[in-house]
Amino acid sequence: MQTAQRIIKNYRRNRIIVCAMVALITLFLTLGIRFISQRNLNQERVLAFASHSVSALDKILLPLKTGRETLQNLVGSPCSEAHLTLRKQAATLQTVRSIALIKEGILYCSSIFGNRDVPLRQLQPDLPSSQPRLVLSTDQSLLKGSPILIQWYPVSSNGEDGVMQVVNIDLLTRIMLEPQRPLITEVSLNVGNRYLRYDQNVTDTLTLKEDAMVMRQTSAHFPFTIIVSGPGAGELALKNLPSQLPLAVLLSLLLGYIAWLATASRMSFTWEINLGIAAREFELFCQPLLNARTQKCVGVEILLRWNNPRQGWISPDVFIPLAEEHNLIAPLTRYVIMETVRQIGYFPANKGFHIGINVAASHFRNGVLLHDLNRYWFSTHPTQQLIIELTERDALLDVDYRMVRELHRKEVKLAIDDFGTGNSSLSWLEKLRPDVLKIDKSFTMALGTDAVNSTVTDMIIALGKRLNIELVAEGVETQEQARYLRKHGVSIMQGFLYARPMPLRDFPKWLAESSPPPARHNRHIMPVMPLR
């Protein structure tokens, strides 16, 4: 009783520690995820803003580039002939303030003023140029001092002849360069060595705060850059983090409570299993295996059932994984071996009758299984053939192949249970050298209904024949399945068609009522051997 209380006390302490850790980890993970997601969202917003600004200006400049050939052909024509075309072109391009023709460095024709005779350098010192240029400047003709964007296209090789298109970006920049506080505090347009900020004039320098985060987005079509600055996506996300604290605390408390409820059954099972073994609450069941041709019982598979007096019957699908997780599968298997030997009198005393016991791969480690068999099975010299069934889904790397050879030497057969559901390989089969392959019931049930799994079943059967391995079909429920398997050479059947799992004490009655037994049954079934 003291041992049980100590286990319960440790279990409760572990539960509290686990639940507290779950709550704290959830708190930090929630805050961390919210911080990262908000930071990424901020970064995406900044990038989207800059990309939108670049795209908007590209849409303004691209039509200018498209119509430049028509305008370039007008250079040298008299202004009286070209003026109407210039006005129409300027009217078509709504963002263009004016279009001018330059000959030998003289602006001689304007879409607004008509005939002119003004040196271009007097208006724009950076022009003319022998190369196409985009110039950020201020207007010196119409709205003096207002920001303009000039697109220059030369015609002559010396650059003295060309077309100058003046874009009125004053209104556009109020839309494109307006900051979005608090994320974006400054937005600037950079062309060459000049800058234009929101609601400011064109300058030759750009001054930003030392701690500001700066991002530059350059156009793929024209030589300009949008510069965006602000406090930084991470800094803003960090400032916003306290607002996420209530949600994080609530979520951490919820998951901590869920962990408390979950561990109430999961963690206590270690104590329950130990108590169940000590109190012999586990009961052995068996499911007969029949010869496919003679329909005679040739053996059984031992199954474990748990009638827990505190919680009722517990499915093996529940306690077996928990036992494996908490390193209790070996004690459970040891219990099965001991109980099988103790109740061996229920089975025919015939060497041709085999008894299959499921063993986890971890039980093979360091010779533990061989030690248990020597102590509890071989020491009693049972007549029946022992078959160790190793499920293919187990961690097969744990199998000690030297111990496998020793089991073969002691005439113990090795079976691979649930074959076809794991990650087997021919090289692994060669090393393990199993005597029996048990075809998983999922493949048996698919016969006649699932073409893919039926094909896999045929491949498993062919593999067994090729390697000279005995085949056992699990989950046989219909005569159609039995006929198919028998026709394809499966020698042993197991399933509800023949018998459901039954307590060991019911097996002699079932055997007597079924077809004639394959061998002489023990005259005295009871008393069973005492439990050591």
Salt bridges, closest charged atoms under 4 A:
ASP126 OD2 - ARG194 NH1 2.67
ASP139 OD2 - ARG97 NH1 2.38
GLU160 OE2 - ARG121 NH2 3.68
ASP161 OD2 - LYS103 NZ 3.15
ASP170 OD1 - ARG174 NE 4.00
GLU186 OE1 - ARG197 NE 3.90
ASP199 OD1 - ARG174 NH1 3.20
ASP204 OD1 - ARG194 NE 3.76
GLU235 OE2 - LYS239 NZ 3.47
GLU272 OE1 - ARG310 NH2 2.79
GLU281 OE2 - ARG310 NH2 3.18
GLU283 OE2 - ARG505 NH1 2.79
GLU301 OE1 - LYS438 NZ 3.02
GLU325 OE1 - ARG266 NH2 2.23
GLU339 OE2 - ARG280 NE 3.80
GLU339 OE2 - ARG342 NE 3.00
ASP372 OD2 - ARG334 NE 3.01
ASP372 OD2 - HIS363 NE2 2.83
ASP372 OD1 - HIS371 ND1 3.72
GLU389 OE2 - LYS438 NZ 3.14
ASP398 OD2 - ARG365 NH2 2.90
ASP400 OD1 - ARG402 NE 3.38
GLU406 OE2 - ARG409 NH2 2.47
GLU411 OE1 - LYS351 NZ 3.51
ASP418 OD2 - ARG393 NH2 2.90
ASP435 OD2 - HIS408 NE2 3.19
GLU474 OE2 - LYS438 NZ 3.69
GLU480 OE2 - ARG483 NH2 3.62
